[in-house]
Amino acid sequence: MMRSIKITFFVLALLSCSKFSFAEEPSFDSMNESQIEQYCAAGKGGTPEIEYCANREFEKADRKLNTTYNQVIAQIKANPSTNSMGKPMLSQLIKAQRLWVSFRDAECDAHYTYYIDGTIRGLMFVSCKTELTEQREKDLRSFYLSTN
């Protein structure tokens, strides 16, 4: 009986310490874009907040990839005289991009499965998608849009 009382007091003492308190994190709904960027850059919060910030990074990388991809498509369509392979090249690029998306998703699903027992699995999944998406954007830009 005395032991359970001591344990109860110990737990209560831990919960009252600021380091272990469960202070509510700020709601992202109440923040503007600049505040969210600052919050994410500071690396604050627990797993849900970190995953939210990581998802924002993936969304930025995905938008950049889509912009670059659309620029490549437009360039191929606009310059058929510089490339006699215009239509076949365009269809091959579209095919390659679809296959790349399938690869990225499968690769990152494998990362997610690898961390099946951990709370970090969601973060590892989205980090994988971000890294591969950023690399694909660089590859497309370098190969198709660079002035060689």
C-alpha positions in Angstrom: 0.0 0.0 0.0 2.7 2.4 1.0 4.7 1.5 -2.2 1.7 2.4 -4.5 1.3 5.7 -2.7 4.9 6.5 -3.3 4.6 5.6 -7.0 1.5 7.7 -7.3 3.3 10.7 -5.8 6.3 10.1 -8.0 4.2 10.0 -11.2 2.3 13.2 -10.1 5.6 14.9 -9.4 6.9 14.0 -12.9 3.7 15.2 -14.5 3.9 18.5 -12.7 7.5 19.2 -14.0 7.5 21.3 -17.1 9.7 18.8 -18.9 7.1 16.1 -18.6 4.0 18.2 -18.7 1.5 17.7 -21.5 1.2 21.4 -22.6 -0.9 21.7 -25.7 1.0 22.4 -28.8 -0.2 25.4 -30.8 -2.9 24.6 -33.5 -1.6 25.0 -37.0 -5.1 26.1 -37.9 -4.6 29.3 -35.9 -1.1 30.1 -37.5 -0.4 31.9 -40.7 2.1 30.5 -43.2 5.1 32.4 -41.8 4.4 31.2 -38.3 4.0 27.6 -39.5 7.4 27.9 -41.4 9.1 29.3 -38.3 7.5 26.6 -36.1 8.6 23.8 -38.4 12.1 25.3 -38.9 12.5 25.3 -35.1 11.8 21.5 -35.0 9.3 21.9 -32.2 6.6 19.5 -31.1 6.0 15.8 -30.9 5.5 13.2 -33.5 2.3 14.6 -35.0 3.8 18.1 -35.4 7.0 16.8 -36.8 5.1 14.6 -39.3 2.9 17.6 -40.3 6.0 19.7 -41.0 7.6 16.8 -42.9 4.5 16.5 -45.0 4.7 20.2 -45.8 8.3 19.6 -47.0 7.1 16.8 -49.2 4.3 18.9 -50.7 6.8 21.7 -51.5 9.1 19.1 -53.2 6.2 17.6 -55.1 5.0 21.0 -56.4 8.6 21.8 -57.5 8.8 18.5 -59.3 5.5 19.0 -61.0 6.6 22.5 -62.2 9.8 21.2 -63.6 8.0 18.2 -65.2 5.5 20.5 -66.9 8.4 22.8 -68.1 10.0 19.7 -69.7 6.8 18.7 -71.3 6.2 22.2 -72.6 9.8 22.4 -73.9 9.4 19.1 -75.8 6.1 20.2 -77.3 7.4 23.7 -78.2 10.6 22.5 -79.9 9.7 19.7 -82.3 12.3 21.0 -84.8 15.1 20.6 -82.4 14.1 17.1 -81.6 12.8 14.8 -84.4 11.8 12.4 -81.7 9.3 14.8 -80.1 6.2 12.6 -79.9 8.0 9.4 -79.0 10.2 11.3 -76.5 7.1 12.8 -74.9 5.4 9.5 -74.6 8.5 7.9 -73.2 9.0 10.7 -70.6 5.3 10.3 -69.5 5.8 6.6 -69.2 9.0 7.0 -67.3 7.5 9.5 -64.9 4.6 7.2 -64.1 6.9 4.3 -63.5 9.1 6.6 -61.3 6.1 7.5 -59.2 5.3 3.8 -58.8 8.9 3.1 -57.8 9.0 6.0 -55.3 5.8 4.9 -53.6 7.0 1.2 -53.5 10.4 2.2 -52.2 8.9 4.4 -49.5 6.3 1.8 -48.6 9.3 -0.5 -47.9 10.8 2.1 -45.6 7.4 2.3 -43.8 7.3 -1.4 -43.4 10.9 -1.6 -42.1 9.9 0.6 -39.2 6.6 -1.2 -38.6 7.1 -1.3 -34.8 8.1 2.4 -34.4 6.3 5.7 -34.2 9.0 7.0 -36.5 7.6 5.0 -39.5 5.4 7.9 -40.7 8.2 10.3 -40.6 10.6 7.8 -42.4 7.9 7.3 -45.1 7.4 10.9 -45.9 11.1 11.7 -45.6 11.8 9.0 -48.2 9.2 10.5 -50.5 10.7 14.0 -50.1 14.2 12.8 -50.7 13.4 10.8 -53.8 11.1 13.6 -55.2 13.8 16.2 -54.7 16.3 14.0 -56.5 13.9 13.3 -59.4 13.3 17.1 -59.8 17.1 17.7 -60.0 17.5 14.9 -62.5 14.7 16.2 -64.8 16.0 19.7 -64.6 19.6 18.7 -65.2 18.9 16.3 -68.1 16.1 18.2 -70.0 16.4 21.8 -69.0 20.1 22.4 -68.6 21.9 24.3 -71.4 24.6 21.9 -72.5 
